[in-house]
C-alpha cells in the first residue's frame, strides 16, 4: 500500500488522489510527482489548473501556526482573485494558460509560514 502522508507520500494513490488528480489533470495510472503543486524556498506555490475541471476552486492559504489558515489568492471558472492581503500572483508573462505561481505578502517581521492549496 503506498504512503499517503509524509515526504515520500504517493499523493496519487487511489485513496487520496482522485480529487487532486482531477483538478490538476494528472494521470492516475502513472505514479509521479510531475504536475503536483510545488512549494518554493520563499513562501511560494506553483501549480497548473486543469482547464476541464471548471467545478474546482483553487484557494491558496497561508498560516504561521499550522492551524489558523488564512485564505489568499483563489482561482475558479467564475473569476479569479489573484491578489489579496495574504498572497499575490507572480505568474510570469508568457506561461501556459492555467499555470499559477503565488507568493505570500511579506510582513515586517516574517514569521514561519506554511502554504496550502
Secondary structure, DSSP 4 states (H G I P E B T S, - for coil): ----SSTT--TTSHHHHHHHHHHHT--TTS---TTS-EE-SSSEEEEE--TT-TT--EEEEEESSSSS-EEEEEE-TT--B-B-SSEEE-PPTTPPTTEEEEEE---SS----EEE-
